[in-house]
Amino acid sequence: MVLLDIIRKRYSCRSYQQRPVEQEKLDQLFEAARLAPSAKNTQDWRFVVATDEQVKRQLATVTNRPDVFEKAGAIIAACSNSDYIMTCGQPIGPIDIAIALEHIALQATELGLGTCWIGSFETQKVRTILAIPDDIEIIELMTVGYPADTPKQPNREPVEKIVCYDKWKF
Ligand SMILES: Cc1cc2nc3c(=O)[nH]c(=O)nc-3n(C[C@H](O)[C@H](O)[C@H](O)COP(=O)(O)O)c2cc1C
């Protein structure tokens, strides 16, 4: 598949087959994450991957869709140990994590896997479940698994509404 086709095919998968994701596929996802760019090439991302049924169930319970997410083959907790703020005033932690996670989501799509970003979770409970130290930021969770639904058409604004050239014209 060419990249734009993969991007078009990715969607938030909220229905999974109760089936593990093969280790070799997980390895490919984290190879995609590893190769993501990061500010100053700090690579300050750490991924805790829940594949054990009990750990996944515990994690799913502290999200907004426990019944859906617990069935995914894996739930990734994407963490950052950076508190660096760039000259532009933006923190690198969430930005670098977002890029790496989207690499994972696109690679997963290419492998026939579904993903869903999860920002609706109880941070302290995730920290306890996964034994993540207090000085590490838990930025996002992401499910990965074999879809039990079919890809949805993206609902997006037309390009004219989101892009202008040379000066702000919105
Ligand atoms: C940073 C971020 C956080 C999100 N958090 C959640 C979430 O907690 N639960 C959920 O079901 N979907 C979540 N989503 C998925 C979005 O709702 C979804 O990407 C958006 O509606 C567009 O749909 P699509 O991904 O199917 O194209 C999140 C997406 C992003 C990028």
PDBQT file of the ligand as one rigid body, heavy atoms in Angstrom, charges set to zero:
ROOT
HETATM    1  C1  LIG A 201      -5.147  12.491  21.361  1.00  0.00    +0.000 C 
HETATM    2  C2  LIG A 201      -6.361  11.641  21.090  1.00  0.00    +0.000 A 
HETATM    3  C3  LIG A 201      -7.108  11.125  22.150  1.00  0.00    +0.000 A 
HETATM    4  C4  LIG A 201      -8.211  10.291  21.916  1.00  0.00    +0.000 A 
HETATM    5  N1  LIG A 201      -8.878   9.723  22.966  1.00  0.00    +0.000 NA
HETATM    6  C5  LIG A 201      -9.880   8.851  22.734  1.00  0.00    +0.000 A 
HETATM    7  C6  LIG A 201     -10.515   8.161  23.814  1.00  0.00    +0.000 A 
HETATM    8  O1  LIG A 201     -10.194   8.350  24.975  1.00  0.00    +0.000 OA
HETATM    9  N2  LIG A 201     -11.499   7.259  23.522  1.00  0.00    +0.000 N 
HETATM   10  C7  LIG A 201     -11.872   7.003  22.237  1.00  0.00    +0.000 A 
HETATM   11  O2  LIG A 201     -12.759   6.166  22.033  1.00  0.00    +0.000 OA
HETATM   12  N3  LIG A 201     -11.291   7.645  21.178  1.00  0.00    +0.000 NA
HETATM   13  C8  LIG A 201     -10.309   8.550  21.400  1.00  0.00    +0.000 A 
HETATM   14  N4  LIG A 201      -9.673   9.173  20.339  1.00  0.00    +0.000 N 
HETATM   15  C9  LIG A 201     -10.093   8.895  18.965  1.00  0.00    +0.000 C 
HETATM   16  C10 LIG A 201     -10.785  10.092  18.314  1.00  0.00    +0.000 C 
HETATM   17  O3  LIG A 201     -12.094  10.232  18.839  1.00  0.00    +0.000 OA
HETATM   18  C11 LIG A 201     -10.800   9.869  16.793  1.00  0.00    +0.000 C 
HETATM   19  O4  LIG A 201      -9.469   9.842  16.323  1.00  0.00    +0.000 OA
HETATM   20  C12 LIG A 201     -11.562  10.946  16.031  1.00  0.00    +0.000 C 
HETATM   21  O5  LIG A 201     -12.935  10.921  16.370  1.00  0.00    +0.000 OA
HETATM   22  C13 LIG A 201     -11.446  10.755  14.512  1.00  0.00    +0.000 C 
HETATM   23  O6  LIG A 201     -11.920   9.479  14.140  1.00  0.00    +0.000 OA
HETATM   24  P1  LIG A 201     -10.983   8.416  13.394  1.00  0.00    +0.000 P 
HETATM   25  O7  LIG A 201      -9.776   8.186  14.264  1.00  0.00    +0.000 OA
HETATM   26  O8  LIG A 201     -11.843   7.174  13.274  1.00  0.00    +0.000 OA
HETATM   27  O9  LIG A 201     -10.611   8.974  12.065  1.00  0.00    +0.000 OA
HETATM   28  C14 LIG A 201      -8.595  10.010  20.563  1.00  0.00    +0.000 A 
HETATM   29  C15 LIG A 201      -7.834  10.538  19.506  1.00  0.00    +0.000 A 
HETATM   30  C16 LIG A 201      -6.733  11.319  19.760  1.00  0.00    +0.000 A 
HETATM   31  C17 LIG A 201      -5.895  11.807  18.585  1.00  0.00    +0.000 C 
ENDROOT
TORSDOF 0
